[in-house]
Each structure stands twice: as structure tokens, then as C-alpha cells.
Amino acid sequence: MESAPSRTAMFAAVSRGLFRLETASPWVLDDVLALVLVGPVWQQLRDQFDPLFPGPVRREARAAVCTRSRYAEDRLAAGAFTQYVILGAGLDSFAWRRPDLLGSLTVFEVDHPASQAWKLERVRELGLPLSDSQVFVPVDFEAEPVQDVLGPAGFDWAQPAMFCWTGVAPYLTAQAIESTLRTIAAAAPGSEVVFSYRAEDCALDDAGTEYARIYTPIAASAGEPLQPGWPVSEIERLISRCGLKVVDHPARADLQQRYFAGRTDGLRPYTFETLVAARVA
């Protein structure tokens, strides 16, 4: 349905919201708005898809979806950025969750026009405040280059920016990933990108393998088919070829130590997606 948001964007928001409902605090990401933005249909999505995934797989997947947002926001908070570009923003609630960071930032939410129109309608219905620091940039990623829409929306290519590009690359061809990384490499020196990519099958643990087996046909039926995974060395070569330098490439054990240490429930993020941070030299 053209006027509806991306199904995978809705799945991600439902995951962020249910993580908070079903997991003991402290939460790696406290997204109080996720389910509110999705609206009442979140229960229908949960009831439809939860039974397809074993409990441990479901928990690890939700933990990972929250971890990737937290990781990007931590890198943002640690840097000297004046612009935050969320590529494939979906139902991201950063601008309302982190007013502490919004003051010194301009946030550009870049997404498909249909997804963005639907989200803005929800924002209006909910009466969520909008500020001049939050800029919505509609783009059809298949048809128009991101750089062609960012400038007219007020993005300054001469000022350092953080790009958050999580949960998108697993659905893109190598050519599309390279094109976006080259666009980001044209930003000001010191700019960074955090993105997640699909790990190669041999790097997955049992939960990651099971998730891939179950989710692959679901994504395909939603019209957003998954692409093959990447070996670590190959994705690093691609990043380098595009003019970026890898500055952090955490393994699952690193993320577990950073965000889940001391938990008694054994919770950890799944291995299906890998996070990487790269900088414009």
C-alpha cells in the first residue's frame, strides 16, 4: 500500500517498544514513544509475528534493534557534530526522546515520502511538538540521490555531521550501499556514519541463524527482500574504498560488555546485524 509506511520500519518500532515492555530495566534504549507512534496496530503486528519466532530469538532481535539506535546516539553524543542525519528514519523518536542533544543539533530525518507522510500524520494526531531543529526530508532512495535532497533541505556539507544508517543496508545491493557511503564521504572532515549490515551466514550463532531463516520470507513478502550478508574484511574494504576510515567495528561480545554487562537475564543482541562506525578522513 503506497500510503503506508515501510513494514520493516513498523517492525523495528514495535521491537523497540516491546523491548521496554517485556524486559527488566535498565533498558539499553528507553523508547517510550515507539508503540505510540505505531498506533493500535502494534498489537496486531505483535500477535501476527511473535508466534513465528522462538522466545530467545525474539528477545535477542529486540535487544539488537535497541542496541543499534543506542550505539548511534552514543557516538553522536561523544562527538562535536552540529547535524544528525537519520537515513531511513522510519518511526525513530530521537527528536522527542533526546531534547538534551536537540538544542545544539539540526536533525534531518530522511525517508521515503509515503513513510514520512504517514509518520507526520501520526505526529499531528498525537500532538507531538515539532521544532525548527527537526527537518523532514522525503526521498525515494531508488530514484534520487540523497545528496540532491539534503542540500535544499538546509544540510551544510561544510559542517561535521553524524549519519545514522541502521537497519537499512541489509535490504540493499552492494552497489546501493557503496553509493550511499560515497555520498557520506563527501561530508565535512570529521563527519561519521554508524551503519548496520547483515553478517555473513557463517558468522551467525544459533539464534542469528534461526532469525535469518524465519525473517527472510517475511521481509520478502513485505516487498523488502534481504540481500546476502558480508564478511567483516569485505565490508571494511568497501568502506575504505569509498573514502571512509573504520573507527569502531564492535563484535557482539563488545556490545554485550558495553550495554548488557551485569544483567542477570543473560540478554544480549543477536548476531544477524553487525554495527560499524566510520569517519570522513
C-alpha positions as CSV (number, residue, x, y, z in Angstrom):
1,M,0.0,0.0,0.0
2,E,1.7,3.2,-1.2
3,S,0.4,5.4,1.5
4,A,1.5,3.1,4.3
5,P,5.0,3.3,6.0
6,S,7.6,0.6,5.4
7,R,6.5,-2.6,7.1
8,T,10.1,-3.2,8.3
9,A,10.1,0.3,9.8
10,M,7.0,-0.6,11.8
11,F,8.5,-4.0,12.8
12,A,11.6,-2.1,14.2
13,A,9.4,0.4,16.2
14,V,7.3,-2.4,17.6
15,S,10.6,-4.2,18.6
16,R,11.8,-1.0,20.4
17,G,8.5,-0.6,22.2
18,L,8.1,-4.3,23.2
19,F,11.7,-4.5,24.4
20,R,10.8,-1.9,27.0
21,L,7.5,-3.6,28.0
22,E,9.0,-7.1,28.3
23,T,12.5,-6.6,29.6
24,A,13.6,-5.5,33.1
25,S,15.3,-2.1,33.3
26,P,17.9,-0.8,32.8
27,W,17.0,-0.6,29.2
28,V,19.7,-0.2,26.6
29,L,17.2,2.2,24.9
30,D,14.2,3.7,26.7
31,D,11.9,4.4,23.7
32,V,8.6,5.3,25.4
33,L,7.2,6.6,22.1
34,A,7.8,3.6,19.8
35,L,4.4,1.9,20.2
36,V,2.6,5.2,20.5
37,L,3.9,6.2,17.0
38,V,2.9,2.9,15.5
39,G,-0.6,3.2,17.0
40,P,-3.0,0.5,17.9
41,V,-1.9,-1.7,15.0
42,W,1.2,-2.6,17.1
43,Q,-0.8,-5.3,18.9
44,Q,-1.9,-6.8,15.7
45,L,1.7,-6.9,14.4
46,R,2.9,-8.5,17.7
47,D,0.1,-11.1,17.6
48,Q,0.8,-11.9,13.9
49,F,4.6,-12.2,14.1
50,D,5.6,-13.1,17.7
51,P,4.4,-16.7,17.5
52,L,6.7,-17.3,14.5
53,F,9.9,-16.7,16.5
54,P,11.1,-18.7,19.4
55,G,11.3,-16.6,22.6
56,P,15.1,-16.4,22.9
57,V,15.4,-15.4,19.2
58,R,12.7,-12.7,19.6
59,R,14.4,-11.3,22.7
60,E,17.9,-11.1,21.1
61,A,16.4,-9.5,18.0
62,R,14.6,-6.8,20.0
63,A,17.8,-6.2,22.1
64,A,19.7,-5.7,18.8
65,V,17.3,-3.2,17.4
66,C,17.5,-1.1,20.5
67,T,21.3,-1.5,20.7
68,R,21.9,-0.1,17.2
69,S,19.9,3.1,18.0
70,R,21.7,3.5,21.3
71,Y,25.1,2.9,19.7
72,A,24.5,5.6,17.1
73,E,23.2,8.1,19.7
74,D,26.2,7.4,21.9
75,R,28.6,8.2,19.1
76,L,26.6,11.3,18.3
77,A,26.8,12.5,22.0
78,A,30.5,11.8,22.1
79,G,31.4,13.9,19.0
80,A,31.3,17.5,18.0
81,F,28.6,17.4,15.5
82,T,26.1,20.1,14.5
83,Q,24.0,17.9,12.3
84,Y,22.4,14.5,12.7
85,V,21.2,12.7,9.6
86,I,18.9,9.7,10.1
87,L,18.8,7.8,6.8
88,G,15.7,5.6,6.6
89,A,14.4,7.3,9.7
90,G,11.2,5.2,9.9
91,L,9.4,5.8,13.2
92,D,12.5,6.9,15.0
93,S,11.7,9.1,18.1
94,F,15.1,10.6,18.7
95,A,14.0,14.2,18.4
96,W,11.4,13.8,21.2
97,R,13.5,11.4,23.4
98,R,16.7,13.4,23.5
99,P,15.9,17.1,24.0
100,D,19.3,17.3,25.8
101,L,21.0,16.8,22.4
102,L,18.5,18.6,20.2
103,G,19.4,22.1,21.4
104,S,22.8,22.1,19.6
105,L,21.8,20.0,16.6
106,T,19.8,20.0,13.5
107,V,18.2,16.6,12.9
108,F,17.4,15.6,9.3
109,E,15.0,12.7,9.1
110,V,15.4,11.2,5.6
111,D,12.9,8.6,4.4
112,H,10.5,7.5,1.7
113,P,7.8,10.1,1.1
114,A,5.0,7.6,1.9
115,S,6.6,6.5,5.2
116,Q,7.3,10.1,6.1
117,A,3.8,11.4,5.3
118,W,2.3,8.6,7.5
119,K,4.7,9.4,10.4
120,L,3.9,13.2,10.2
121,E,0.2,12.4,10.3
122,R,0.7,10.3,13.4
123,V,2.8,13.1,15.0
124,R,0.0,15.6,14.3
125,E,-2.6,13.2,15.7
126,L,-0.6,12.7,18.9
127,G,0.1,16.4,19.3
128,L,3.9,15.8,19.4
129,P,5.8,19.1,19.2
130,L,7.9,19.9,16.1
131,S,10.8,22.3,16.2
132,D,13.0,24.1,13.6
133,S,15.8,21.7,14.6
134,Q,13.9,18.7,13.1
135,V,13.8,18.7,9.3
136,F,11.9,16.1,7.4
137,V,13.5,15.2,4.0
138,P,11.3,12.9,1.8
139,V,13.4,10.9,-0.7
140,D,12.8,7.9,-2.9
141,F,16.1,6.2,-2.3
142,E,15.7,4.1,-5.5
143,A,15.1,7.1,-7.8
144,E,17.0,10.1,-6.4
145,P,20.5,10.6,-4.8
146,V,20.4,11.6,-1.2
147,Q,22.9,14.4,-1.8
148,D,20.4,16.0,-4.2
149,V,17.8,16.4,-1.4
150,L,19.9,17.1,1.7
151,G,21.3,20.5,0.5
152,P,18.0,22.0,-0.4
153,A,16.7,20.9,3.0
154,G,19.3,23.0,4.7
155,F,22.1,20.5,5.3
156,D,25.5,22.1,5.4
157,W,28.2,19.9,3.7
158,A,30.9,22.1,5.3
159,Q,29.9,21.3,8.9
160,P,30.6,18.0,10.6
161,A,27.6,15.6,10.7
162,M,26.7,12.2,12.2
163,F,24.9,9.9,9.8
164,C,22.8,7.1,11.3
165,W,22.0,4.4,8.8
166,T,20.9,1.4,10.7
167,G,18.5,-1.4,9.7
168,V,18.7,-0.3,6.0
169,A,21.8,-1.9,4.4
170,P,20.6,-5.5,4.9
171,Y,17.9,-4.8,2.2
172,L,20.3,-3.0,-0.2
173,T,22.6,-4.2,-3.0
174,A,26.3,-3.8,-2.7
175,Q,26.1,-1.0,-5.4
176,A,23.4,0.9,-3.4
177,I,25.5,0.6,-0.2
178,E,28.6,1.9,-1.9
179,S,26.7,4.8,-3.4
180,T,25.4,5.9,0.0
181,L,28.8,5.6,1.6
182,R,30.4,7.7,-1.1
183,T,27.8,10.4,-0.5
184,I,28.6,10.4,3.2
185,A,32.3,10.5,2.4
186,A,31.7,13.9,0.7
187,A,30.6,15.4,4.0
188,A,33.0,17.6,6.1
189,P,36.1,16.1,7.6
190,G,35.3,14.5,11.0
191,S,31.8,13.5,9.9
192,E,30.9,10.0,10.9
193,V,28.4,7.3,9.9
194,V,27.1,4.5,12.0
195,F,25.5,1.7,10.0
196,S,24.5,-1.9,10.4
197,Y,25.0,-4.5,7.8
198,R,23.9,-8.1,7.5
199,A,26.6,-10.5,8.8
200,E,27.6,-13.5,6.6
201,D,25.8,-16.7,7.4
202,C,28.9,-18.5,8.8
203,A,29.3,-15.8,11.4
204,L,25.8,-16.3,12.9
205,D,25.1,-18.1,16.1
206,D,22.1,-20.4,16.5
207,A,19.7,-17.5,17.3
208,G,21.0,-15.5,14.4
209,T,20.7,-18.4,12.0
210,E,17.1,-19.1,13.2
211,Y,16.2,-15.4,12.9
212,A,17.5,-15.3,9.3
213,R,15.6,-18.5,8.4
214,I,12.3,-17.1,9.7
215,Y,12.6,-13.5,8.9
216,T,13.9,-13.8,5.3
217,P,10.5,-14.8,3.8
218,I,8.6,-12.3,6.0
219,A,10.7,-9.4,4.6
220,A,10.3,-10.7,1.0
221,S,6.5,-10.9,1.4
222,A,6.5,-7.3,2.7
223,G,8.3,-6.3,-0.6
224,E,11.6,-5.6,1.2
225,P,13.8,-8.6,0.4
226,L,17.0,-9.2,2.3
227,Q,20.4,-9.2,0.5
228,P,23.2,-11.6,1.2
229,G,25.5,-11.0,4.2
230,W,29.0,-9.5,4.3
231,P,32.3,-10.8,5.7
232,V,33.9,-8.3,8.1
233,S,37.0,-7.9,5.9
234,E,34.9,-7.3,2.8
235,I,32.7,-4.6,4.3
236,E,35.9,-2.8,5.7
237,R,37.4,-2.9,2.2
238,L,34.3,-1.3,0.8
239,I,34.2,1.4,3.5
240,S,37.8,2.2,2.8
241,R,37.3,2.3,-1.0
242,C,34.5,4.8,-0.5
243,G,36.9,7.2,1.3
244,L,36.0,6.5,4.9
245,K,38.0,5.1,7.8
246,V,36.7,2.5,10.1
247,V,36.9,3.8,13.7
248,D,34.9,1.2,15.6
249,H,33.7,-2.2,14.5
250,P,32.3,-3.9,17.7
251,A,31.8,-7.6,17.8
252,R,28.7,-8.9,19.7
253,A,30.9,-9.5,22.8
254,D,31.9,-5.8,22.8
255,L,28.3,-4.7,22.6
256,Q,27.3,-7.1,25.3
257,Q,30.0,-5.7,27.6
258,R,29.1,-2.1,26.9
259,Y,25.3,-2.4,27.1
260,F,24.3,-5.6,28.9
261,A,27.0,-6.2,31.5
262,G,25.8,-7.2,34.9
263,R,22.3,-8.3,33.8
264,T,21.0,-11.5,35.4
265,D,18.8,-12.5,32.5
266,G,21.6,-13.3,30.0
267,L,20.2,-10.8,27.5
268,R,22.4,-9.9,24.5
269,P,21.9,-8.7,20.9
270,Y,21.6,-11.2,18.0
271,T,24.3,-11.7,15.5
272,F,22.3,-11.1,12.4
273,E,23.4,-7.5,12.0
274,T,26.8,-6.0,12.7
275,L,27.4,-2.4,13.6
276,V,30.3,-0.3,12.3
277,A,31.3,3.3,12.7
278,A,33.4,5.1,10.0
279,R,34.8,8.6,9.7
280,V,35.4,11.0,6.9
281,A,39.2,11.5,6.9
